[in-house]
Amino acid sequence: MVDDFSHRPVLLEEVIEGLAIKPDGVYVDGTFGRGGHAQAILDKLGPHGRLLAIDKDPQACEAAQQKFVSDGRFMIERDTFANLKGQVQNHGLLHQVDGVVLDLGVSSPQLDNAERGFSFSHDGPLDMRMNPDSGVSAAQWLASASESEMIRVLREYGEERYAKRIVRAIIKAREQGPITRTRQLAEIVAKANPAWEKGKDPATRSFQAIRIFINRELDDLQAFLDDILDILAPGGRVLVISFHSLEDRLVKRFIRTQARGDDFPSDMAVTQAQLHPRLWAVGKAIHPSAAEIVTNPRARSAILRIAESLAETGGAPLATIPTASHRKYPQ
């Protein structure tokens, strides 16, 4: 059964504007969720346009089938966006995609459903898997992970300064019995955290870190970025909405590297074409407006970055490549 939890897509107007949708274009929503961005894309497409949606969550895929079952322009695949190149290839669309959007992190339906185990605000089984049919749950990992591994995860993925204290409290608690509920873990973390951040639950960083680790979120993002240039058509755009500094850092660094082009010695004179840039940054990072944050507080940490694929210089006029004075690098 598909849940009916509310979901408001983040930065919707900015995403649609950034995609610069062509009515007969081919687009990919790599994180379907509950279809907010997908619906807006379909509203802009003509009868010959196509939208491929991807999501690893079975409930999201079921929602997609129910919502768009009669729309022949729409396709849904249950998979991770780390495998997007393979899915695009299966549909015969390599180098033909005009735009890809990723809305990273946990979706509102996942967060609001206590049974999924993502939220420290609602008690439920400690699962945290976006794909509940694959991998180990958070509870299973906490039951067997070493002290050093847990400390690394909390520090690396949650930037938790009290990681050592929290992990020692987790180990002490699991010696008394298994940690199987979200509120149980949240209370352990809260008691071990000596300095609560104003306006933030003390369990926020720990839950975030465990979720990112369990779902291999940064690994999946890196795999996606490694493949995106084989997916996009010349002039195609990639849009990524991040909610965590580690995610945004990966995207920002990738765009900057691909916009810079090939490495040459600093004292060697080369032309713009010889640099062979593959992307250019479309504007600066975009943040939600104050009005959006008021209506959707979960949008407050969102950052949208947009980049456009450049035509190969061997087969396209140099006019298609922005000059150095016009190329915009991510801020």
Buried (B, 14 or more C-beta within 10 A) or exposed (E): EBBEBEBEBBBBEBBBEBBBBBEEBBBBBBBBBBBBBBBBBBEBBEEEBBBBBBBBBBBBBBBBEEBBEEEEBBBBBBBBBBBBBEBBBEBEBBEBBBBBBBBBBBBBBBBBBBEBBBBBBBBBBBBBBBBBEEBBBBBBBBBEBEEEEBBBBBBBBBBBBBBBBBBBBBBEBBEEEEBBBBBBBBBBBBEBBEEEEEEEBBBBBBBBBBBBBBBBBBEBBBBBBEBBBEBBBBBBBBBBBBBBEBBBEBBBEBBBBBBBBEEEEEEEEEEBEEBBBBBBBBBEBBBBEEEBBEEBEBBBBBBBBBBBBBBEBEEEEEEEBBEEEEBBEBE
